[in-house]
Amino acid sequence: DAGVTQSPTHLIKTRGQQVTLRCSPISGHKSVSWYQQVLGQGPQFIFQYYEKEERGRGNFPDRFSARQFPNYSSELNVNALLLGDSALYLCASSLVVQQDGYTFGSGTRLTVV
Amino acid sequence: EDQVTQSPEALRLQEGESSSLNCSYTVSGLRGLFWYRQDPGKGPEFLFTLYSAGEEKEKERLKATLTKKESFLHITAPKPEDSATYLCAVQAGTGNQFYFGTGTSLTVIP
């Protein structure tokens, strides 16, 4: 079974640019969550989506947005990139909204220069 | 404010030298405490969920325990392949998000 897949794996962007990160959940999983992990820190919650609806939002600015598609895949968009947005962006999928042991993807490493 | 604190930040062990990692939390309405393992450049890998004080779970050389204020991850006779960062996370209140600690970086020396 394929796990959670994220693309791209690495990305370099310039300050002020926009970026779109993609996530495909495990087959059958309907919930996707996004986390930001800055080097040396634990992951910080950004969004959760379930059945294409937003179910939770962390303390991130409006430059961050996300959506979930009918096939349950998801995109995270970040506008007006700042140097501080450099991080590993993790996607986690689960069957339902509340569940043990969400499965994480390997992440997208975003570097803003 | 909900908080999750892990200690120590880093731990170096000789192969076979048992030890414990600590995760203390101050949250309202704990619904679950989770342990994850994270290898460099990878996403966190689920290890355990604990729901109530007194609960214990084991997997190979790892054993997780939970009290009302903290959780311990005990590592018995570790091997070099146990080297990783171990993350603790909690779910609390009515929200669905995880609150993660900053992790403990474990290095096991052959």
Interface residues (C-beta under 8 A of the other chain):
Chain A: V4 S33 Y35 G40 Q41 G42 P43 Q44 F45 Q48 R55 G56 G58 L90 A92 V97 Q98 D100 G101 Y102 T103 F104 G105 S106 G107 R109
Chain B: V4 R31 G32 F34 Y36 G41 K42 G43 P44 E45 F46 T49 L87 A89 Q91 G95 N96 Q97 F98 Y99 F100 G101 T102 G103
